[in-house]
Amino acid sequence: MPPKKKVKESIQTKLNFKPISSPAALFTVETSAPLRPHMSVLSNRATVMQSPTSSSSIHTVPSPLFKENAIPVSFDSTTDKAKIGGNSSLNPISIDTDVSMIKDLSSPMSKTCIESPRDRESATVSEAHTLNRGQVDRVATTVRTSEPIVNEAALQVDHSKKRRERDEASERGGQGSSFKSVDLDSDSDDDLLAMPGTNSAKKPKIQAKPTLPPSTPKPMSLLDQMATPKGTQPMPRATGALSRASSSSSLNGRGVDRPSLVSSNSVISDDGFTSAASLDGRMQSRYGSTEPEITPPFHSGSQPSRSQPAQPYSNLQSKVKSYSQKRSGDFASVSSLGLVPPSAGAPKRTLPTSISRYQSFPVQPSPYSRGSATAPLSLATSFSNGQQKTQAKSRSSSPTSSSSGAKVNYPANMTRDGMTLSEEQQHVLEQVVLYQRSLFFTGSAGTGKSVLLRELIVQLRKKYSKAKSDYWESSNDAVAVCASTGIAACNIGGCTLHSFAGVGLGQEALPVMLAKVRKNTTTLRRWQETKVLIVDEVSMIDAEFLDKLEAVARDVRRDTRPWGGMQVVLVGDFFQLPPVNRNGNVRFCFEGESWKRTITSTIQLRQVFRQKDQSFADMLNEMRLGMMTPGTIQRFKTLTRELVNNDGLRPTELFPLRNQVEEANNRMLANLPGKVMVFQARDRGPLKEKMEQNCLAPTVLQLKLNSQVMLLRNQAGGTGGLVNGSLGVLIGFVNRPADNENTTSSTGERNTVLNTPGEELPLVRFTLEDGKTREMVVGREEWKIELPNGQLQGARVQIPLSLAWSLSIHKSQGQTLPKVKVDLARVFEKGQAYVALSRATSLEGLQVLNFDPRKVMVHPKVTEFYNSLQVYDGVGSSRRVEGESTPDKSAASEPNLWRTSSASLSTASYSATSSTPGRSSAQITKSFYK
Ligand SMILES: Nc1ncnc2c1ncn2[C@@H]1O[C@H](COP(=O)(O)OP(=O)(O)OP(=O)(O)O)[C@@H](O)[C@H]1O
């Protein structure tokens, strides 16, 4: 900790907490220095972020992490006063410890420590830290209460006593000891609910799970990590017990104020995009699973000896020791912490009450680690100039022996698009497919959620399939692939969540909905046979609908477990587009009860693939969080210039409204000379009339020579770098036989029988990422919306091209575009500006008009939700960021941070790092493969 004196000098401010009588505003905070627009106040309990450029924009974000203690904070820039409190649901509380923080984000202050005297009336800046990564400098502050406001008896824990016991146990037994004697439930409560900044929080903790070695990475808040992607590192895989413990039901219902229920269903957005609810089964989810959870407390990650016998849990202590020894240098032994999933006969989806429960679990080999469960991935990985080179061994030809001697055929980590999944992507795959964990995986735009999801679908279908060869194309009763919207469902060949549920718009009361489901035997069977339910673009689903579906699941499956025992995998980014709601009262699905009961882990993908320029990725990250620095704002404002047109391609202009898109495209087409070729989509299925709304491919594709077009489908195997979003110019029409396989897909899977005999097909010269061009005859392909059993709802056969002069922002979600033009003056929705700008792959390919930070809107609830995710270290012990004077460099040098919320959401977040694939991969490798 820096000397106090120095700190005071650098801060030059003092925060005075004055208890006030009104229960609605518990404290006022006065600062001795005037608040300026760039000042930001963060706390793990209460977060206030004031937009750097808008003095009127004030966000009050009570953290759900400690809902019982959450202290909303708001600032009044006109009076330079901050008000703490305001949540009438909170009982009066007092502040007796810790800090507040304040920082001018525009100043280059790099590190400051704040420490507060334990004084109820005043808190003086004395200790805090600034995580100086990316371009965001912040000081974290904690306002702590002496009397936790707890609604549940389960939370009435004497934390200090437990900490004392734990510390004593630690001292007696050393690292990793006392696993048998520690009660995980209570301990996890303690760990996860411990007030940041309390004495114990500043000490190394002894965890119910493997104990943190002294050199354990310093945790930091999720918000910090999200805002500062540089330098963070992937961590060893270790969700397991602790995260599950944190998800304990005892953590539910902590007296959080909930907004009134709002039905957000049944809406079609302004651009005609079908919203989640408007889809008569139009909400679509991607995939889901049902099986009870079999969760290893940890997953191993390092390179183990293949001949090594299975590691019983009792060996954990030595593993922890080994881990701890290596921790300062590398993470070679992280994987050796091979805690193991419970056997199949273990209680399903129940929170372990004691760590000892796992002691007898046999070690299970991980198919994704290609080794024993105590082994990490056996990929031979090398790095050159920051680029990862992974030589995957042929899994099919040389199955690896597991530690138990069993032959394991490891599935390829190569996706059907020809990509190699990153470490964090593989981790999610493993958690879902192998350990059947119900989880939510998220990540900023371009972190590969869709790529991962597609692979998940393949692997889950393979797992539950009886005799299918093409697991992407095949359907599977056990795996329900759904999405919130038709267009998202169409992208993944699934159906809307509404369709899956068979509840129409889903606006009825639960009993009516239930009756509807029971009446239809097909629907009923679908509910009963689904093992995994996957829901893509979950950010667009509202809480009420998800809660009702969860209740339906329990009822029709006659199983009282969450979702009636189904495994549920939710995918999305809540910083992107929210549920469509006319009256503005959005209730995100993470606010619902079913979420809290179901989602035991949240994994945040952090490796950004779309943008290779780290500084651009950082700018977008700040934008995503609504915390842009003046430098970032200035940089965005400079992007008004016309893009360089050295390849004959204009940028794709993104509009919020559909009619703007049509108008722009038609105008450009009309300006071209020559004959128009018309390609009419061929639709079929009972919901074929919905395909227009739900399919990216246009109903009528009109093309002229020199039209600028965009490819709407990845080419199988990553053929020639042609992917969804590739831009090209139409250079001719070619007459090809209907059965020509070489039209679009290199595998010929989709296009062999789709082309009309004699039909002239467009010949397009695409510009690849490296600037080279590639010509291709683009044949028809098929998009389908179908139920898990393969029952077709709607299908469209069309040329996978669209005019690329303009695109709606809604339809652009999920796209990667090399050249983008956005006029922010037209943006109206939260997350819209971020979605639009994050389509671009580079700053060189991005033109932004009318950039205004006020258009970068982030819903405070979303910030609150993500802020609730807490750092979790790689060994399974959780430590708070707050209250610890984490040196800036520590996080960068400490890979492998796990985050979990200590609140009811019980989330664990996998933190990889950086947006540069090569760098991130290297860090991962250091951590896992040494
Ligand atoms: N493991 C990987 N290796 C290489 N490239 C990848 C990998 N995963 C994803 N990508 C690439 O990164 C880009 C973004 O991927 P993807 O669309 O899956 O991200 P996303 O998280 O779904 O983004 P969004 O939230 O914007 O929809 C794509 O061009 C994709 O091909």
Ligand as a Chemical Component Dictionary entry (heavy atoms), coordinates in Angstrom:
data_LIG
# 
_chem_comp.id                   LIG 
_chem_comp.type                 NON-POLYMER 
_chem_comp.pdbx_formal_charge   0 
_chem_comp.three_letter_code    LIG 
# 
loop_
_chem_comp_atom.comp_id 
_chem_comp_atom.atom_id 
_chem_comp_atom.alt_atom_id 
_chem_comp_atom.type_symbol 
_chem_comp_atom.charge 
_chem_comp_atom.model_Cartn_x 
_chem_comp_atom.model_Cartn_y 
_chem_comp_atom.model_Cartn_z 
_chem_comp_atom.pdbx_ordinal 
LIG N1  N1  N 0 -11.939 -19.903 -31.885 1  
LIG C1  C1  C 0 -11.928 -18.996 -32.867 2  
LIG N2  N2  N 0 -10.865 -18.905 -33.688 3  
LIG C2  C2  C 0 -10.826 -17.993 -34.669 4  
LIG N3  N3  N 0 -11.820 -17.122 -34.938 5  
LIG C3  C3  C 0 -12.912 -17.168 -34.163 6  
LIG C4  C4  C 0 -13.025 -18.097 -33.092 7  
LIG N4  N4  N 0 -14.218 -17.891 -32.494 8  
LIG C5  C5  C 0 -14.820 -16.891 -33.161 9  
LIG N5  N5  N 0 -14.044 -16.467 -34.174 10 
LIG C6  C6  C 0 -14.345 -15.405 -35.137 11 
LIG O1  O1  O 0 -14.659 -14.230 -34.423 12 
LIG C7  C7  C 0 -15.681 -13.515 -35.061 13 
LIG C8  C8  C 0 -16.809 -13.294 -34.087 14 
LIG O2  O2  O 0 -17.336 -14.553 -33.702 15 
LIG P1  P1  P 0 -18.844 -14.684 -33.260 16 
LIG O3  O3  O 0 -19.749 -14.100 -34.261 17 
LIG O4  O4  O 0 -19.059 -16.107 -32.857 18 
LIG O5  O5  O 0 -18.818 -13.760 -31.973 19 
LIG P2  P2  P 0 -20.029 -13.418 -31.042 20 
LIG O6  O6  O 0 -19.510 -13.405 -29.653 21 
LIG O7  O7  O 0 -21.186 -14.321 -31.311 22 
LIG O8  O8  O 0 -20.323 -11.950 -31.510 23 
LIG P3  P3  P 0 -21.680 -11.124 -31.358 24 
LIG O9  O9  O 0 -21.955 -11.002 -29.897 25 
LIG O10 O10 O 0 -21.344 -9.828  -31.993 26 
LIG O11 O11 O 0 -22.720 -11.872 -32.082 27 
LIG C9  C9  C 0 -16.117 -14.337 -36.252 28 
LIG O12 O12 O 0 -15.496 -13.805 -37.394 29 
LIG C10 C10 C 0 -15.591 -15.704 -35.946 30 
LIG O13 O13 O 0 -15.277 -16.404 -37.110 31 
# 
loop_
_chem_comp_bond.comp_id 
_chem_comp_bond.atom_id_1 
_chem_comp_bond.atom_id_2 
_chem_comp_bond.value_order 
_chem_comp_bond.pdbx_ordinal 
LIG N1  C1  SING 1  
LIG C1  N2  SING 2  
LIG C1  C4  DOUB 3  
LIG N2  C2  DOUB 4  
LIG C2  N3  SING 5  
LIG N3  C3  DOUB 6  
LIG C3  C4  SING 7  
LIG C3  N5  SING 8  
LIG C4  N4  SING 9  
LIG N4  C5  DOUB 10 
LIG C5  N5  SING 11 
LIG N5  C6  SING 12 
LIG C6  O1  SING 13 
LIG C6  C10 SING 14 
LIG O1  C7  SING 15 
LIG C7  C8  SING 16 
LIG C7  C9  SING 17 
LIG C8  O2  SING 18 
LIG O2  P1  SING 19 
LIG P1  O3  DOUB 20 
LIG P1  O4  SING 21 
LIG P1  O5  SING 22 
LIG O5  P2  SING 23 
LIG P2  O6  DOUB 24 
LIG P2  O7  SING 25 
LIG P2  O8  SING 26 
LIG O8  P3  SING 27 
LIG P3  O9  DOUB 28 
LIG P3  O10 SING 29 
LIG P3  O11 SING 30 
LIG C9  O12 SING 31 
LIG C9  C10 SING 32 
LIG C10 O13 SING 33 
# 
